[in-house]
């Protein structure tokens, strides 16, 4: 697994299961996400901007959001840490 220069460039060494929550931040340092099931991924970036990625396929997503919102329909989400 390899992402861009800003994401994973080697296998992840840490993992945290994520439950979408409008009030809870993902621990800092996330290098990307793994989605176990296809769906919409509603995220908030570090500046507080909310974005919806529609119909994201199961697999790896090279993004590092601040928060995963409850409107997310993708499931089995795991934050990856290098």
Beta strands, then each sheet from edge to edge (+ up, - down):
strand 1: 14-18
strand 2: 32-37
strand 3: 39-44
strand 4: 50-56
strand 5: 59-61
strand 6: 67-68
strand 7: 75-81
sheet 1: 1+ 7- 2+ 5-
sheet 2: 4+ 3- 6+
end
